[in-house]
């Protein structure tokens, strides 16, 4: 279960989310000519979103290149967006890129023909021109450290932020964890005994760097402190035990 919203708010578009995922992913799965292999730390990303891959000499992609016309094998790359904070259902999104690999400067460069992003709300085909023009979220590279610090060092702050969540979204909650952050807002994962849901807390203005993010989170905490009817996780737990 996912997709619960604190309010109707703008989040990253599909192209921006796809580029953010690609920018921070460490590993990828390559499928080519019926073979499959997992590669770690083997890819880089050009400004236009092309993937440059250092394929092992004895890997399936190199083998496919030997048999492909003009040495340009078709392949599919799969990247997973894994939440840095331990939660149930830790894969936040998946990205598939299909296309042709072209040898260049010791790399194999993917020329994409199709880009698909699967989010909890469903899969979307990303327009190739929008994908090439998009840029990763400015907080993408820092997100993992920011979220783990918030979860480990400031659980009380996460608790206070639940005051901004609608009561129905907190019903029977057993744990709330920070799931994601981008320039548009912070997403909380609300876990229940058998299900979970995600709630976005939007920032009042876009955060383009860590300093701005700190200010945006402080504004959220101030709003939470000023909430007239606190709805803490402990209260929800107590209600659920009755």
Beta strands, then each sheet from edge to edge (+ up, - down):
strand 1: 27-32
strand 2: 35-40
strand 3: 43-45
strand 4: 51-53
strand 5: 74-82
strand 6: 91-104
strand 7: 107-119
strand 8: 122-126
strand 9: 175-182
strand 10: 185-191
strand 11: 196-202
sheet 1: 2+ 1- 5+ 6- 7+ 4- 3+
sheet 2: 2+ 1- 5+ 6- 7+ 8-
sheet 3: 9+ 10- 11+
end
